[in-house]
């Protein structure tokens, strides 16, 4: 079978991304002898981001939501022109955006008795430049915004949405709960409407 990085590049090629020079990638698959989820961060944004913390947060969310230990997640950090291209291709909307989620196997949160089946959760694309502006406007750090967007993206991959008021209340409530538990402080203000 193809490696996690190979599958990641194949999925991005389907999105129209050029992957000949994938940039800095961090692939965390766990300790030898332990089965862990595969989480890859590929930073093509030109912005320094605490990628290890994004991996730690993702693992935390996976454990809290009973995601199968061999689930796969890819996080791509891109600049504004690349995000605008993805936004047009995926959503048919002009302009850059903060985060996009591309689910693969349509996984949903599990329970202690019945974890999510093994599979590919999907891809998240985040634009750190947009995150920086949103963080400044909301009065929190850019890294807090990156954690917020990562959490938001993972929840979208798991089937959560915020189109309707009830959905928004559920998704944003879980988002705040997960971020507060991970950081040990109040979650940053939502910048996503």
BELKABEL-V854847 format. One record per helix or strand. SS is the DSSP state (H for helix, E for strand). FROM is the first residue (numbers start at 1). LEN is the number of residues. If there is no record, write none. Layout:
# BELKABEL-V854847
ss/from/len
SS/FROM/LEN
SS/FROM/LEN
This chain:
# BELKABEL-V854847
ss/from/len
H/4/11
E/24/5
E/38/6
H/51/14
E/72/6
H/80/12
E/99/5
E/120/7
H/128/11
H/142/16
H/165/19
